[in-house]
Amino acid sequence: MDPLDQWAIRDAVEDGTRAALGLPKADRGSLLKPLAIGCAGLGALGAVVMISGWLMMIHDLAGRKNTPANAVVDSENKITLPLPSGWSGETGVAGVAHMSVGPFRCSQSSSDVCHLAVVDTRHAESKSKDAKHAAEADISAAAEASYGVIMRHTVLKSVPVTVAGRKGHLVRWKIKVTDGPAGYVQSVAFPSPARGFAIIRFGFDDNPIAPKVSVMDDIVAGVKLSSGATH
């Protein structure tokens, strides 16, 4: 028997039974309506998900396109840092930027790796009133993070600086440590495009083969707002 005939016989039997009981015929079209509505809803949802995925992909590609190959992204603070030639750079898990050059063994008895120069970014939910206070509050921690226990330091510079069009402050020390090379440390603070303050920390060894201290200024001058940041 043709399957269509089976459905016709079933409908006829159902209609006869309902007539015998004084009931109206079944509205079989209404049984399909919920299914049709559900299918339409699922289709619309799928379209929204697909379009959202496309938009996110386009935004991501646009962001990558707008980021130069010789720059490192700090997605936490929504800025990019210029990557000097020969340096290594990456965006960390927390979204902050890290750059370094000149890896070497910290000591003969250790397999730890040190670098002639390191630049890191961080975000500060600072209660400081301005960038100067934020930079001054960070420099000691920056020095210890780069060089450990500090014997003494000399303030080389503490000046206002404009970073990515924002008014910030720069503090630079020359430090002497109990064990290891002397060095130069610097903290630059400026209002983050995200919130609070963006902090850029520098640690350069006082070594003839290390980058010159002027490279710190070059990096600060090359900081830019990343795609999507508000001025």
C-alpha positions as a Markdown table, in Angstrom:
| # | Residue | x | y | z |
|---|---|---|---|---|
| 1 | Met | 0.0 | 0.0 | 0.0 |
| 2 | Asp | 1.2 | 3.5 | -0.8 |
| 3 | Pro | 2.3 | 5.3 | 2.4 |
| 4 | Leu | 0.1 | 8.2 | 1.4 |
| 5 | Asp | -2.9 | 5.9 | 1.4 |
| 6 | Gln | -2.0 | 4.8 | 4.9 |
| 7 | Trp | -2.1 | 8.4 | 6.2 |
| 8 | Ala | -5.4 | 9.1 | 4.3 |
| 9 | Ile | -7.0 | 6.0 | 6.0 |
| 10 | Arg | -5.7 | 7.0 | 9.4 |
| 11 | Asp | -7.2 | 10.6 | 8.9 |
| 12 | Ala | -10.5 | 9.1 | 7.7 |
| 13 | Val | -10.7 | 6.8 | 10.8 |
| 14 | Glu | -9.9 | 9.7 | 13.1 |
| 15 | Asp | -12.5 | 12.0 | 11.5 |
| 16 | Gly | -15.2 | 9.2 | 11.8 |
| 17 | Thr | -14.4 | 8.6 | 15.4 |
| 18 | Arg | -14.5 | 12.3 | 16.3 |
| 19 | Ala | -17.9 | 12.7 | 14.3 |
| 20 | Ala | -19.3 | 9.8 | 16.3 |
| 21 | Leu | -18.4 | 11.5 | 19.5 |
| 22 | Gly | -19.8 | 14.8 | 18.4 |
| 23 | Leu | -16.4 | 16.4 | 18.1 |
| 24 | Pro | -15.2 | 18.7 | 15.2 |
| 25 | Lys | -12.7 | 17.5 | 12.7 |
| 26 | Ala | -9.1 | 17.7 | 13.8 |
| 27 | Asp | -7.2 | 20.8 | 12.6 |
| 28 | Arg | -4.2 | 19.0 | 11.3 |
| 29 | Gly | -2.7 | 22.2 | 10.0 |
| 30 | Ser | -2.4 | 23.5 | 13.6 |
| 31 | Leu | -0.2 | 20.5 | 14.5 |
| 32 | Leu | 2.3 | 21.8 | 11.9 |
| 33 | Lys | 2.2 | 25.4 | 13.1 |
| 34 | Pro | 4.3 | 24.9 | 16.3 |
| 35 | Leu | 6.8 | 22.9 | 14.3 |
| 36 | Ala | 7.0 | 25.6 | 11.6 |
| 37 | Ile | 7.4 | 28.3 | 14.2 |
| 38 | Gly | 10.1 | 26.3 | 16.0 |
| 39 | Cys | 11.9 | 25.7 | 12.7 |
| 40 | Ala | 11.7 | 29.4 | 11.8 |
| 41 | Gly | 12.9 | 30.4 | 15.3 |
| 42 | Leu | 15.9 | 28.0 | 15.1 |
| 43 | Gly | 16.7 | 29.3 | 11.6 |
| 44 | Ala | 16.6 | 32.9 | 12.8 |
| 45 | Leu | 18.8 | 32.0 | 15.8 |
| 46 | Gly | 21.3 | 30.3 | 13.6 |
| 47 | Ala | 21.4 | 33.3 | 11.3 |
| 48 | Val | 22.1 | 35.6 | 14.3 |
| 49 | Val | 24.8 | 33.3 | 15.6 |
| 50 | Met | 26.4 | 33.2 | 12.1 |
| 51 | Ile | 26.2 | 36.9 | 11.6 |
| 52 | Ser | 27.7 | 37.5 | 15.1 |
| 53 | Gly | 30.5 | 35.1 | 14.3 |
| 54 | Trp | 31.2 | 37.0 | 11.0 |
| 55 | Leu | 31.2 | 40.3 | 12.8 |
| 56 | Met | 33.6 | 39.1 | 15.4 |
| 57 | Met | 35.9 | 37.6 | 12.8 |
| 58 | Ile | 35.9 | 40.9 | 10.8 |
| 59 | His | 36.6 | 42.9 | 14.0 |
| 60 | Asp | 39.5 | 40.6 | 14.9 |
| 61 | Leu | 41.0 | 40.7 | 11.4 |
| 62 | Ala | 40.6 | 44.5 | 11.3 |
| 63 | Gly | 42.4 | 44.8 | 14.7 |
| 64 | Arg | 45.3 | 42.6 | 13.4 |
| 65 | Lys | 45.5 | 44.6 | 10.2 |
| 66 | Asn | 45.7 | 47.8 | 12.2 |
| 67 | Thr | 48.5 | 46.4 | 14.4 |
| 68 | Pro | 51.9 | 46.7 | 12.7 |
| 69 | Ala | 54.1 | 43.6 | 12.6 |
| 70 | Asn | 56.8 | 45.4 | 14.6 |
| 71 | Ala | 54.5 | 46.2 | 17.5 |
| 72 | Val | 53.3 | 44.4 | 20.6 |
| 73 | Val | 49.7 | 44.7 | 21.8 |
| 74 | Asp | 48.7 | 45.4 | 25.3 |
| 75 | Ser | 45.0 | 44.4 | 25.1 |
| 76 | Glu | 44.4 | 45.2 | 28.8 |
| 77 | Asn | 45.3 | 48.9 | 28.4 |
| 78 | Lys | 44.3 | 49.0 | 24.7 |
| 79 | Ile | 47.7 | 50.2 | 23.6 |
| 80 | Thr | 50.5 | 49.0 | 21.3 |
| 81 | Leu | 54.3 | 49.3 | 21.9 |
| 82 | Pro | 56.9 | 49.5 | 19.1 |
| 83 | Leu | 59.1 | 46.5 | 19.0 |
| 84 | Pro | 62.7 | 47.5 | 18.4 |
| 85 | Ser | 64.7 | 45.5 | 15.8 |
| 86 | Gly | 66.1 | 42.3 | 17.2 |
| 87 | Trp | 63.8 | 42.2 | 20.2 |
| 88 | Ser | 61.3 | 39.5 | 21.1 |
| 89 | Gly | 57.8 | 40.5 | 22.2 |
| 90 | Glu | 54.5 | 38.9 | 23.1 |
| 91 | Thr | 51.1 | 39.6 | 24.6 |
| 92 | Gly | 50.8 | 37.7 | 27.9 |
| 93 | Val | 47.8 | 35.7 | 29.1 |
| 94 | Ala | 46.6 | 38.7 | 31.2 |
| 95 | Gly | 46.6 | 40.8 | 28.1 |
| 96 | Val | 49.7 | 42.9 | 29.0 |
| 97 | Ala | 52.8 | 43.3 | 26.8 |
| 98 | His | 56.3 | 41.9 | 27.3 |
| 99 | Met | 59.4 | 42.7 | 25.3 |
| 100 | Ser | 63.0 | 41.7 | 25.9 |
| 101 | Val | 66.4 | 41.4 | 24.2 |
| 102 | Gly | 69.8 | 39.8 | 25.0 |
| 103 | Pro | 69.1 | 36.6 | 26.8 |
| 104 | Phe | 71.9 | 35.1 | 28.9 |
| 105 | Arg | 72.3 | 32.8 | 31.9 |
| 106 | Cys | 71.8 | 34.7 | 35.1 |
| 107 | Ser | 74.7 | 32.9 | 36.7 |
| 108 | Gln | 77.0 | 29.9 | 36.2 |
| 109 | Ser | 75.2 | 28.0 | 38.9 |
| 110 | Ser | 71.7 | 28.7 | 37.6 |
| 111 | Ser | 69.8 | 27.8 | 34.5 |
| 112 | Asp | 67.6 | 30.8 | 34.8 |
| 113 | Val | 67.6 | 33.2 | 31.9 |
| 114 | Cys | 68.1 | 36.9 | 32.3 |
| 115 | His | 68.0 | 39.7 | 29.7 |
| 116 | Leu | 70.0 | 42.8 | 28.9 |
| 117 | Ala | 66.8 | 44.8 | 28.6 |
| 118 | Val | 63.2 | 44.1 | 29.5 |
| 119 | Val | 60.0 | 46.2 | 29.0 |
| 120 | Asp | 56.7 | 45.1 | 30.6 |
| 121 | Thr | 53.3 | 46.8 | 30.9 |
| 122 | Arg | 50.8 | 46.5 | 33.7 |
| 123 | His | 47.5 | 48.0 | 34.7 |
| 124 | Ala | 47.1 | 49.9 | 37.9 |
| 125 | Glu | 43.7 | 50.5 | 39.6 |
| 126 | Ser | 45.5 | 53.3 | 41.3 |
| 127 | Lys | 44.0 | 55.7 | 43.9 |
| 128 | Ser | 46.6 | 58.2 | 42.8 |
| 129 | Lys | 45.3 | 61.6 | 41.8 |
| 130 | Asp | 47.5 | 61.9 | 38.8 |
| 131 | Ala | 50.1 | 60.1 | 36.6 |
| 132 | Lys | 53.1 | 61.6 | 38.6 |
| 133 | His | 51.9 | 59.9 | 41.8 |
| 134 | Ala | 51.2 | 56.7 | 39.9 |
| 135 | Ala | 54.7 | 56.6 | 38.4 |
| 136 | Glu | 56.4 | 57.5 | 41.7 |
| 137 | Ala | 54.4 | 54.8 | 43.5 |
| 138 | Asp | 55.4 | 52.2 | 41.0 |
| 139 | Ile | 59.2 | 52.8 | 40.5 |
| 140 | Ser | 60.4 | 51.0 | 43.6 |
| 141 | Ala | 58.4 | 47.8 | 42.8 |
| 142 | Ala | 59.6 | 48.0 | 39.2 |
| 143 | Ala | 63.2 | 48.2 | 40.3 |
| 144 | Glu | 62.8 | 45.2 | 42.6 |
| 145 | Ala | 60.9 | 43.2 | 40.0 |
| 146 | Ser | 63.8 | 43.7 | 37.5 |
| 147 | Tyr | 66.9 | 43.6 | 39.8 |
| 148 | Gly | 65.9 | 42.3 | 43.3 |
| 149 | Val | 67.2 | 44.0 | 46.4 |
| 150 | Ile | 68.3 | 47.5 | 45.7 |
| 151 | Met | 71.3 | 48.9 | 47.6 |
| 152 | Arg | 70.8 | 52.5 | 46.5 |
| 153 | His | 69.4 | 54.5 | 43.6 |
| 154 | Thr | 69.9 | 57.9 | 41.9 |
| 155 | Val | 67.0 | 59.7 | 40.4 |
| 156 | Leu | 68.0 | 60.6 | 36.8 |
| 157 | Lys | 64.7 | 62.0 | 35.6 |
| 158 | Ser | 61.2 | 62.7 | 36.8 |
| 159 | Val | 59.3 | 64.6 | 34.2 |
| 160 | Pro | 55.9 | 65.0 | 32.5 |
| 161 | Val | 55.6 | 63.0 | 29.3 |
| 162 | Thr | 52.9 | 62.6 | 26.7 |
| 163 | Val | 52.1 | 59.0 | 25.8 |
| 164 | Ala | 49.7 | 58.1 | 23.0 |
| 165 | Gly | 48.3 | 61.7 | 23.2 |
| 166 | Arg | 47.7 | 61.4 | 27.0 |
| 167 | Lys | 49.5 | 63.4 | 29.7 |
| 168 | Gly | 51.6 | 61.1 | 31.8 |
| 169 | His | 54.8 | 61.1 | 33.9 |
| 170 | Leu | 58.2 | 59.4 | 33.7 |
| 171 | Val | 60.5 | 58.4 | 36.5 |
| 172 | Arg | 64.0 | 57.0 | 35.8 |
| 173 | Trp | 66.5 | 55.6 | 38.3 |
| 174 | Lys | 70.0 | 54.3 | 38.1 |
| 175 | Ile | 70.3 | 51.5 | 40.6 |
| 176 | Lys | 73.0 | 49.5 | 42.3 |
| 177 | Val | 72.1 | 46.1 | 43.6 |
| 178 | Thr | 73.7 | 43.7 | 46.2 |
| 179 | Asp | 74.3 | 41.0 | 43.7 |
| 180 | Gly | 74.4 | 41.4 | 39.9 |
| 181 | Pro | 74.8 | 44.2 | 37.4 |
| 182 | Ala | 73.8 | 47.8 | 38.0 |
| 183 | Gly | 71.1 | 49.1 | 35.8 |
| 184 | Tyr | 68.5 | 51.6 | 34.8 |
| 185 | Val | 64.9 | 51.3 | 35.7 |
| 186 | Gln | 62.0 | 53.4 | 34.6 |
| 187 | Ser | 58.3 | 53.7 | 35.2 |
| 188 | Val | 56.0 | 55.6 | 32.9 |
| 189 | Ala | 52.4 | 56.1 | 34.0 |
| 190 | Phe | 49.5 | 57.6 | 32.0 |
| 191 | Pro | 45.7 | 57.4 | 32.0 |
| 192 | Ser | 44.7 | 54.1 | 30.5 |
| 193 | Pro | 42.2 | 54.1 | 27.6 |
| 194 | Ala | 40.5 | 51.3 | 29.5 |
| 195 | Arg | 40.5 | 52.7 | 33.1 |
| 196 | Gly | 42.9 | 53.6 | 35.8 |
| 197 | Phe | 46.5 | 54.0 | 34.8 |
| 198 | Ala | 48.7 | 52.2 | 32.2 |
| 199 | Ile | 52.2 | 51.5 | 33.5 |
| 200 | Ile | 55.2 | 50.7 | 31.3 |
| 201 | Arg | 58.2 | 49.3 | 33.2 |
| 202 | Phe | 61.7 | 49.3 | 31.9 |
| 203 | Gly | 64.8 | 47.5 | 33.1 |
| 204 | Phe | 68.1 | 48.0 | 31.2 |
| 205 | Asp | 71.4 | 46.6 | 32.4 |
| 206 | Asp | 74.3 | 49.1 | 32.7 |
| 207 | Asn | 76.3 | 47.1 | 30.2 |
| 208 | Pro | 78.1 | 48.3 | 27.0 |
| 209 | Ile | 76.3 | 45.6 | 25.0 |
| 210 | Ala | 72.9 | 46.4 | 26.4 |
| 211 | Pro | 70.6 | 48.8 | 24.5 |
| 212 | Lys | 71.2 | 52.5 | 25.1 |
| 213 | Val | 69.0 | 54.2 | 27.6 |
| 214 | Ser | 67.7 | 56.4 | 24.8 |
| 215 | Val | 65.8 | 53.3 | 23.5 |
| 216 | Met | 63.5 | 53.8 | 26.5 |
| 217 | Asp | 62.5 | 57.2 | 25.1 |
| 218 | Asp | 62.1 | 55.8 | 21.6 |
| 219 | Ile | 59.7 | 53.1 | 22.9 |
| 220 | Val | 57.7 | 55.7 | 24.9 |
| 221 | Ala | 57.4 | 58.0 | 21.9 |
| 222 | Gly | 56.1 | 55.1 | 19.8 |
| 223 | Val | 53.3 | 53.9 | 22.0 |
| 224 | Lys | 49.9 | 54.2 | 20.3 |
| 225 | Leu | 46.3 | 53.5 | 21.1 |
| 226 | Ser | 45.1 | 50.2 | 19.7 |
| 227 | Ser | 42.1 | 49.6 | 17.6 |
| 228 | Gly | 38.9 | 50.3 | 19.5 |
| 229 | Ala | 40.4 | 52.6 | 22.2 |
| 230 | Thr | 38.8 | 55.9 | 22.8 |
| 231 | His | 40.9 | 59.1 | 22.9 |
